[in-house]
């Protein structure tokens, strides 16, 4: 921990960034490849309440786009979201 | 010469410096009369194939995804290789040139399949980026980097510091390593009709404020945390200073929290990713450019700042220590040291005459040594050596 701020000296990926990364890696990077909440839960093996919470934050920060199609909520990673994910590996 | 270039990023897919490097190099090679084919990943809105300034660009769709990043990387390499194979049947490449570990497996496999020589440019290493190998992913990436260096007929690095790193860490024979610096598109920075007040205003910097600019991916190796911590000291000396941080990355939330903790968050602005045209205009409008990296194999941002005519304050690490000359073309500061960064910024802001002298020297140096044409010619020499 940093003495002045109390922040960890080696910051870790948050849960929502892990979710963002997973969405990117499975290919949900455009409107036509967007995934429903249920599909995301299947990929991540996470509770839908937790996934919803993380998705809400990711949509609010502009890293994920939300759309409604055939009465289903669908999500895909935006360009900024892609850049955020790719920054982890280069 | 028929060149097959592999890169995971190529404009408009821009993550870090590799996209700009490959774009500059490919176009310069094409303008020298070579037949350049770039294989890269698809990007929303970009065509699957296009010819740009003589460069043939193939953007490949990764038809299968996987939650694990390394598996995803292997998958896209597979689809890259399939597309390369299709094109090679018509073109018959003379040489393969893979950039970084992310396209290494396609390059290595294609080398053996086609029996064509492989050149690998290793822009940075995992052990440097992550400052150690702390998890299984890092260890795997480190292994792929070693494999790429082992399989390549010749390895290009962009600085003496990287040559040392690859020689020491991967035991690559010295004679296999070739230093060819990064280049920059000088013409981009020669635009003189920039409305400085307007661009500064767009990013929240008033006409009487001092623009302290920082450009880079928001990742630990860029050392931006230390600049953020330096802001209270900079503002203590120059109340009119404002720090604009351009770039996106997974560390953003953390950096924004640190900014709030300094109590000077209104003096620090995170813009996220911005278009190239705005970036050049911002650089040309800034009062000082800070490059606070803790690990930097080359430091293309410093070079761009020098070409743009903005005084550069940079950590004395890696390639930056080779690009900048202290107190002649820029100011060196200690890495991971906010006090030192504040000192460097103050040194520039407090003496405009000296800052102008630094930028004049820097601009001359950049024009002499870092044109893409010169870099492409050196790269062709490497190709000729491996083609035999």
Interface residues (C-beta under 8 A of the other chain):
Chain A: X5 X7 X10 X11 X13 X14 X17 X21 X22 X25 X26 X27 X28 X29 X30 X43 X44 X79 X80 X83 X84 X85 X86 X87 X88 X89 X90
Chain B: X8 X9 X14 X15 X16 X18 X44 X62 X64 X65 X66 X67 X68 X69 X71 X72 X73 X100 X102 X124 X129 X141 X217 X218 X219 X220 X248 X249 X250 X251 X252 X253 X254 X257 X258 X261 X272 X273
